[in-house]
Each structure stands twice: as structure tokens, then as C-alpha cells.
């Protein structure tokens, strides 16, 4: 069962919405975190070690991970979803975008 980690800035809207898509999923487990100081759940080496695949909402999140956690992500698959911070939690449009981007995992 692959572990999927979703990352945005504050872990308030985009990444928790993605995590929710995988609640009770039979094949994948998901968690979410944020890169910012005010993130609800902050990304950590422990979370990155848990993850098999890391999804970031924007390139800047990937860059932050590379700066802060270079050794923890050295062999991780990191997928940039290119989803800007224009959505609220559980926004139907955001869910649709995530479902299309994550079709291979859902």
C-alpha cells in the first residue's frame, strides 16, 4: 500500500483536500503537510520518510523540500501538480483537478 504525501504552503486547503480524497482508500494511504511556518501540519523528515510518493502543489514547494530536506527526498518520487493557491478546502473545482491529476492513484 503506497503512502502518498500531499504538500502545500499552510496545509489548510489544497493538500488536506487531496488527503481527503484518499480517506478509506483500499490501496493507498495519504497524509498532508505544509511548508510554511503557520502550516497546520508542518512537513518533517519523519513524514517524508513515511511517504513513497510526494505530491507538491507548486514548484516552490518542491524547491523548499530540496533546500530543507535534501537527504530525506534524495530517492523520493516528487510530483509537481501545478495547482495554484486559488481554492478553498474541498472546493468542487479543486477536487476535479485533483481527481484528474491523481487518476492513477485513485
VOBA-1610 file (N, C-alpha, C; in pm, whole numbers, padded with zeros to 5 digits, always signed):
BEGIN
Unk+00085-00117+00000Unk+00000+00000+00000Unk+00089+00124+00000Unk+00095+00196-00112Unk+00180+00316-00118Unk+00129+00427-00025Unk+00224+00496+00033Unk+00195+00612+00117Unk+00214+00738+00034Unk+00109+00820+00027Unk+00110+00942-00054Unk+00109+01062+00039Unk+00201+01154+00016Unk+00210+01276+00096Unk+00182+01396+00007Unk+00085+01478+00046Unk+00048+01598-00029Unk+00095+01721+00047Unk+00160+01812-00026Unk+00220+01929+00037Unk+00178+02057-00033Unk+00135+02154+00049Unk+00112+02290+00001Unk+00179+02384+00101Unk+00135+02507+00109Unk+00202+02602+00198Unk+00154+02593+00343Unk+00025+02614+00364Unk-00028+02622+00500Unk-00100+02495+00545Unk-00114+02398+00456Unk-00185+02274+00488Unk-00326+02304+00538Unk-00393+02398+00467Unk-00529+02434+00505Unk-00630+02396+00398Unk-00596+02412+00271Unk-00697+02395+00167Unk-00660+02287+00066Unk-00551+02306-00008Unk-00520+02215-00118Unk-00476+02077-00071Unk-00373+02071+00010Unk-00322+01939+00050Unk-00421+01860+00137Unk-00494+01923+00231Unk-00594+01846+00305Unk-00708+01796+00216Unk-00743+01873+00113Unk-00845+01827+00017Unk-00795+01703-00055Unk-00670+01704-00098Unk-00612+01586-00165Unk-00609+01467-00069Unk-00568+01492+00054Unk-00564+01384+00154Unk-00702+01323+00172Unk-00804+01406+00179Unk-00942+01360+00199Unk-00990+01268+00087Unk-00942+01289-00036Unk-00979+01203-00147Unk-00940+01058-00122Unk-00840+01036-00039Unk-00788+00902-00015Unk-00834+00843+00118Unk-00925+00911+00186Unk-00977+00859+00312Unk-01046+00725+00284Unk-01010+00624+00357Unk-01066+00488+00342Unk-01036+00426+00206Unk-00931+00472+00140Unk-00893+00415+00010Unk-00838+00274+00032Unk-00876+00178-00052Unk-00831+00040-00029Unk-00684+00014-00062Unk-00622+00098-00145Unk-00485+00070-00190Unk-00380+00171-00148Unk-00419+00290-00109Unk-00324+00396-00074Unk-00359+00458+00060Unk-00257+00503+00130Unk-00276+00585+00248Unk-00225+00724+00214Unk-00287+00826+00271Unk-00246+00962+00240Unk-00239+01047+00366Unk-00145+01141+00362Unk-00133+01243+00465Unk-00103+01374+00394Unk-00111+01483+00468Unk-00079+01613+00409Unk-00001+01697+00508Unk+00070+01794+00453Unk+00153+01883+00535Unk+00176+02012+00459Unk+00233+02109+00529Unk+00263+02238+00467Unk+00409+02276+00488Unk+00456+02364+00402Unk+00595+02409+00410Unk+00612+02535+00494Unk+00505+02608+00518Unk+00513+02736+00586Unk+00520+02725+00737Unk+00564+02833+00801Unk+00574+02839+00946Unk+00438+02826+01014Unk+00333+02869+00946Unk+00199+02865+01004Unk+00117+02746+00953Unk+00184+02647+00899Unk+00114+02529+00848Unk+00045+02455+00962Unk-00072+02402+00932Unk-00149+02324+01029Unk-00067+02202+01073Unk-00013+02129+00976Unk+00082+02021+00999Unk+00206+02054+00917Unk+00320+02067+00982Unk+00442+02105+00911Unk+00511+01980+00855Unk+00561+01993+00733Unk+00636+01884+00673Unk+00760+01856+00758Unk+00792+01728+00770Unk+00906+01688+00853Unk+00980+01572+00787Unk+01099+01546+00836Unk+01174+01431+00785Unk+01097+01302+00810Unk+01030+01293+00922Unk+00952+01174+00956Unk+00840+01152+00854Unk+00768+01257+00819Unk+00662+01244+00718Unk+00720+01207+00582Unk+00830+01268+00547Unk+00893+01238+00418Unk+00945+01094+00415Unk+00995+01045+00526Unk+01041+00905+00532Unk+00923+00810+00516Unk+00807+00846+00570Unk+00685+00765+00560Unk+00636+00755+00415Unk+00652+00862+00340Unk+00594+00872+00206Unk+00670+00792+00102Unk+00594+00728+00013Unk+00651+00663-00105Unk+00653+00761-00222Unk+00548+00843-00232Unk+00538+00945-00336Unk+00499+01076-00269Unk+00565+01184-00308Unk+00536+01316-00253Unk+00479+01401-00365Unk+00359+01455-00342Unk+00295+01545-00437Unk+00300+01685-00380Unk+00351+01778-00459Unk+00355+01918-00418Unk+00262+01998-00510Unk+00199+02097-00453Unk+00103+02174-00531Unk+00171+02268-00630Unk+00288+02321-00593Unk+00359+02416-00679Unk+00508+02383-00679Unk+00578+02433-00780Unk+00722+02411-00791Unk+00797+02467-00669Unk+00745+02578-00614Unk+00813+02637-00498Unk+00815+02541-00380Unk+00713+02456-00368Unk+00711+02358-00259Unk+00820+02252-00281Unk+00837+02209-00405Unk+00944+02114-00438Unk+01080+02176-00405Unk+01096+02302-00442Unk+01223+02371-00417Unk+01253+02383-00267Unk+01150+02411-00190Unk+01166+02419-00044Unk+01207+02284+00012Unk+01144+02177-00035Unk+01181+02043+00011Unk+01327+02013-00024Unk+01367+02050-00143Unk+01506+02027-00184Unk+01604+02102-00096Unk+01567+02224-00054Unk+01655+02304+00030Unk+01661+02251+00173Unk+01546+02219+00229Unk+01538+02182+00371Unk+01560+02034+00399Unk+01525+01949+00304Unk+01525+01806+00329Unk+01593+01727+00218Unk+01706+01776+00170Unk+01773+01716+00055Unk+01797+01566+00073Unk+01848+01525+00185Unk+01877+01383+00203Unk+01750+01300+00218Unk+01647+01356+00279Unk+01522+01283+00300Unk+01446+01258+00170Unk+01467+01342+00071Unk+01393+01326-00055Unk+01482+01280-00170Unk+01605+01247-00140Unk+01701+01213-00246Unk+01650+01104-00339Unk+01582+01005-00286Unk+01534+00894-00369Unk+01382+00889-00378Unk+01317+00996-00345Unk+01170+01002-00348Unk+01121+01050-00483Unk+01007+00996-00522Unk+00938+01049-00640Unk+00861+01173-00595Unk+00891+01286-00657Unk+00821+01410-00625Unk+00746+01454-00751Unk+00615+01472-00735Unk+00529+01510-00846Unk+00477+01650-00822Unk+00502+01740-00917Unk+00450+01876-00908Unk+00314+01879-00977Unk+00209+01915-00902Unk+00073+01916-00956Unk+00038+02048-01026Unk+00114+02152-01003Unk+00087+02284-01063Unk-00055+02333-01035Unk-00092+02330-00907Unk-00223+02380-00863Unk-00198+02503-00776Unk-00237+02619-00829Unk-00215+02744-00756Unk-00308+02755-00636Unk-00275+02845-00547Unk-00349+02864-00423Unk-00473+02951-00447Unk-00566+02898-00527Unk-00687+02972-00563Unk-00815+02904-00514Unk-00802+02806-00426Unk-00918+02724-00389Unk-00933+02714-00238Unk-01056+02696-00195Unk-01086+02671-00055Unk-01085+02520-00031Unk-01089+02481+00095Unk-01093+02339+00129Unk-01216+02273+00068Unk-01193+02160+00003Unk-01299+02078-00055Unk-01375+02147-00168Unk-01317+02246-00230Unk-01377+02315-00345Unk-01401+02213-00457Unk-01522+02207-00511Unk-01552+02109-00616Unk-01457+02119-00737Unk-01418+02240-00774Unk-01325+02256-00886Unk-01188+02197-00852Unk-01143+02221-00729Unk-01016+02165-00683Unk-01023+02012-00682Unk-01132+01958-00634Unk-01149+01812-00631Unk-01140+01756-00772Unk-01205+01821-00868Unk-01199+01775-01007Unk-01058+01777-01063Unk-00985+01883-01035Unk-00846+01894-01081Unk-00762+01783-01018Unk-00779+01761-00889Unk-00703+01657-00820Unk-00739+01519-00872Unk-00865+01494-00894Unk-00906+01363-00946Unk-00844+01334-01082Unk-00837+01435-01168Unk-00775+01416-01298Unk-00624+01394-01282Unk-00560+01470-01195Unk-00415+01459-01178Unk-00374+01328-01109Unk-00464+01276-01027Unk-00430+01159-00946Unk-00501+01032-00991Unk-00550+01032-01114Unk-00629+00919-01164Unk-00557+00786-01148Unk-00426+00784-01162Unk-00351+00658-01150Unk-00344+00607-01006Unk-00375+00691-00909Unk-00368+00652-00769Unk-00506+00628-00708Unk-00608+00696-00762Unk-00744+00680-00710Unk-00803+00551-00764
//
